[in-house]
Amino acid sequence: MTSPGNDAAADCLFCKIVAGDVPADVVASTERIIAFRDIDPKAPVHVLVVPREHHGDVSVLAAADPELLAEVVEVADRVAQDLADGQYRFIFNSGPRAGQSVFHVHGHVLAGTQLGWSPA
């Protein structure tokens, strides 16, 4: 899950959710992925899809384990099929200026409404 001695992972909110130390409304789970509802939703369906293993952002995950990144996308699609009409937006924020606030890679599944575009 997390690397021993890795302070960033030890203090990571999503690592604590993966470990069961922080509750979450889990909607899907595999051996390597957990998906749960966002606590501050931006759409009727707003689910975070998170690898159980700690990686800082999507580029780090892609370099370290492309198969795991593919599984994140597969789980996101399954969530959208199960909770919405299969039409969805899947977003990764990478870095604080892009809106990433938890530095454990996670994709946002947004669905359930007509989604407009806003770069902010």
LOTORNU-664530 format. One record per residue: residue in three letters; x, y, z of N, C-alpha, C in turn; chain. Coordinates in steps of 0.02 Angstrom, whole numbers, plus 50000, padded with zeros to 5 digits. Each point is the difference from the previous one (the first is absolute). Last residue first. Layout:
<pts>
residu	n_east	n_north	n_up	ca_east	ca_north	ca_up	c_east	c_north	c_up	chaine
ALA	X	Y	Z	X	Y	Z	X	Y	Z	A
...
</pts>
This chain:
<pts>
residu	n_east	n_north	n_up	ca_east	ca_north	ca_up	c_east	c_north	c_up	chaine
ALA	49408	51352	49259	50016	50020	50068	49978	49949	50050	A
PRO	49963	49997	49755	50070	49986	50017	50017	50017	50073	A
SER	49768	49915	49881	50026	50058	50034	50071	49986	50020	A
TRP	49771	49892	49855	50072	50006	50005	50017	50064	50036	A
GLY	49778	49826	50024	50027	50054	49960	50075	50001	50006	A
LEU	49805	49801	50034	50061	50031	50025	50024	50053	49951	A
GLN	49760	49870	50075	50035	50029	49943	50061	50038	50026	A
THR	49923	49798	50150	49972	50064	49978	50036	50021	49936	A
GLY	50060	49801	50118	49933	50008	50027	49967	50066	49982	A
ALA	50274	49946	50039	49946	49979	49955	49933	50018	50032	A
LEU	50292	49980	50034	49945	50048	50005	49947	49980	49950	A
VAL	50237	49901	50128	49946	49983	49954	49943	50048	50013	A
HIS	50275	50013	50054	49932	50021	50017	49952	49977	49945	A
GLY	50253	49905	50094	49960	50027	49945	49931	50015	50025	A
HIS	50259	49980	50120	49929	49982	50000	49967	50033	49940	A
VAL	50256	49967	50149	49965	50003	49935	49928	49977	50007	A
HIS	50127	50121	50188	49995	49928	49987	49958	49999	49937	A
PHE	50038	50203	50133	50054	49979	49956	50010	49924	50001	A
VAL	49799	50195	50035	50025	49939	50034	50051	49970	49952	A
SER	49907	50194	49926	50007	50017	50070	50021	49941	50043	A
GLN	49989	50107	49728	50012	49940	50041	50011	50022	50072	A
GLY	49963	50149	49806	49946	49984	50045	50010	49937	50041	A
ALA	50151	50122	49845	49948	49967	49961	49941	49978	50043	A
ARG	50195	50099	50093	49970	50051	49956	49945	49970	49956	A
PRO	50124	49854	50147	49956	50047	50035	49968	50053	49956	A
GLY	50067	49753	49903	50034	50058	50028	49952	50050	50031	A
SER	49897	49839	49841	50070	49984	50013	50037	50063	50022	A
ASN	49739	49875	49960	50034	50063	50014	50072	49981	50020	A
PHE	49807	49865	49850	50056	49996	50047	50027	50071	50007	A
ILE	49751	49887	49907	50050	50053	50006	50053	49981	50051	A
PHE	49773	49921	49838	50049	49970	50046	50060	50046	50001	A
ARG	49719	49996	49928	50064	50034	49994	50046	49967	50052	A
TYR	49770	49893	49870	50033	50029	50059	50062	50038	49979	A
GLN	49781	49821	49936	50031	50060	49972	50029	50039	50058	A
GLY	49878	49802	50037	50060	49982	49964	50033	50058	49964	A
ASP	49808	50013	50149	49981	49971	49936	50060	49980	49957	A
ALA	50007	49997	50272	49974	50051	49953	49983	49964	49935	A
LEU	50088	49878	50184	49969	50055	50036	49969	50054	49955	A
ASP	50116	49793	49920	49957	49981	50056	49960	50058	50029	A
GLN	50161	50035	49826	49948	49956	49974	49949	49983	50055	A
ALA	50191	50122	50061	49955	50041	49959	49944	49959	49970	A
VAL	50166	49885	50121	49963	50044	50045	49949	50041	49961	A
ARG	50150	49871	49875	49950	49958	50033	49957	50041	50047	A
ASP	50182	50107	49898	49948	49986	49951	49945	49957	50031	A
ALA	50188	50043	50132	49963	50062	49989	49943	49988	49951	A
VAL	50151	49825	50035	49955	50008	50057	49958	50063	49992	A
GLU	50165	49963	49837	49948	49948	49996	49950	50007	50057	A
VAL	50191	50139	50004	49953	50021	49947	49944	49949	49993	A
VAL	50171	49946	50149	49965	50059	50025	49948	50022	49949	A
GLU	50146	49832	49934	49948	49975	50044	49960	50057	50032	A
ALA	50187	50054	49867	49946	49972	49958	49943	49973	50042	A
LEU	50191	50072	50113	49964	50057	49972	49943	49976	49955	A
LEU	50143	49837	50081	49958	50025	50054	49960	50062	49977	A
GLU	50160	49910	49855	49943	49954	50005	49952	50022	50055	A
PRO	50206	50117	49966	49949	50016	49950	49939	49953	50003	A
ASP	50197	50076	50170	49957	49941	49992	49943	50015	49950	A
ALA	50188	50155	50050	50014	49944	50046	49961	49937	49983	A
ALA	49972	50208	49876	50070	49977	49994	50013	49937	50041	A
ALA	49787	50103	50015	50010	49976	49931	50071	49973	49991	A
LEU	49946	50105	50206	49968	49935	49993	50013	49971	49931	A
VAL	50073	50217	50037	50040	49955	50041	49972	49929	49994	A
SER	49878	50171	49901	50061	49987	49961	50047	49952	50038	A
VAL	49797	50073	50104	49988	49954	49944	50063	49985	49960	A
ASP	50036	50065	50256	49955	50027	49949	49997	49952	49941	A
GLY	50103	49938	50215	49985	50071	50009	49952	50030	49950	A
HIS	50001	49747	50100	50038	50033	49947	49978	50073	50001	A
HIS	49952	49758	50154	50012	50072	49999	50045	50020	49942	A
GLU	49819	49790	50020	50071	50014	50007	50010	50075	49992	A
ARG	49787	49915	49964	50015	49988	50071	50074	50016	50015	A
PRO	49859	50126	49806	50037	49938	50011	50016	49993	50074	A
VAL	49785	50135	49904	50065	50006	50033	50035	49932	50002	A
VAL	49779	50167	49913	50027	49933	49987	50074	50002	50016	A
LEU	49763	50151	50062	50073	49998	49994	50022	49928	49991	A
VAL	49757	50135	49944	50035	49945	50032	50074	50006	49988	A
HIS	49749	50120	49964	50070	50023	50006	50035	49950	50043	A
VAL	49745	50058	49884	50046	49944	50010	50070	50030	50000	A
PRO	49845	50162	49989	49960	49950	50035	50039	49935	50013	A
ALA	50152	50211	49982	49949	49974	49955	49959	49949	50039	A
LYS	50181	50105	50102	49991	50052	49950	49949	49979	49947	A
PRO	50062	49929	50279	49986	49984	49930	49987	50061	49956	A
ASP	50120	49930	50229	49979	50066	49976	49984	49993	49926	A
ILE	50072	49811	50118	49962	50033	50055	49977	50070	49981	A
ASP	50036	49776	49836	50034	50061	50022	49958	50034	50054	A
ARG	49992	49730	49950	49969	50064	49984	50041	50058	50029	A
PHE	50120	49768	49927	49954	50024	50051	49974	50069	49981	A
ALA	50162	49763	49928	49963	50058	49974	49948	50020	50051	A
ILE	50246	49844	49971	49941	50016	50039	49968	50063	49969	A
ILE	50194	49788	49929	49967	50065	49991	49943	50007	50050	A
ARG	50138	49799	49969	50049	50054	49993	49970	50070	49998	A
GLU	49873	49790	50026	50061	49987	50039	50047	50060	50000	A
THR	49759	50073	49958	50034	49942	49974	50060	49988	50046	A
SER	49750	50150	49998	50064	49982	50030	50027	49938	49964	A
ALA	49789	50212	50018	50031	49945	49962	50068	49986	50032	A
VAL	49854	50156	50099	49953	49978	49949	50028	49944	49957	A
VAL	50031	50133	50260	50031	49961	49947	49946	49974	49952	A
ASP	50033	50195	50186	49942	49968	49968	50026	49964	49937	A
ALA	50147	50049	50231	49983	50026	49934	49940	49961	49974	A
PRO	50173	50046	50242	49943	49972	49964	49990	50033	49932	A
VAL	50233	49954	50136	49955	50056	49987	49942	49972	49960	A
ASP	50163	49849	50061	50005	50044	50058	49955	50061	49995	A
GLY	50048	49813	49839	49940	49994	50041	50002	50044	50062	A
ALA	50160	49975	49807	50014	49959	50060	49938	49990	50044	A
VAL	49989	50141	49807	50017	49933	49978	50009	49953	50059	A
ILE	49973	50227	50048	49937	49971	49977	50011	49928	49978	A
LYS	50190	50121	50057	49961	49986	50060	49931	49971	49983	A
CYS	50138	50073	49826	50030	49940	50029	49963	49980	50064	A
PHE	49938	50201	49899	49975	49943	49962	50032	49935	50024	A
LEU	50069	50205	50102	49930	49986	50013	49976	49938	49963	A
CYS	50258	50045	50075	49955	50006	49943	49928	49980	50018	A
ASP	50222	49997	50124	49953	50054	50015	49945	50007	49948	A
ALA	50171	49836	49975	49976	49990	50069	49948	50053	50019	A
ALA	50115	50015	49791	49949	49948	50000	49971	49990	50070	A
ALA	50176	50151	49981	49944	50025	49959	49944	49949	49999	A
ASP	50203	49941	50107	49960	50046	50039	49940	50026	49961	A
ASN	50141	49770	49988	49981	50053	49954	49952	50047	50036	A
GLY	50092	49791	50090	50042	50059	50008	49983	50057	49953	A
PRO	49919	49767	49918	50020	50014	50069	50046	50061	50002	A
SER	49816	49975	49808	50069	49982	50013	50017	50015	50073	A
THR	49751	49931	49913	50044	50058	50003	50070	49975	50016	A
MET	49858	49827	49923	49958	50059	50000	50044	50063	50000	A
</pts>
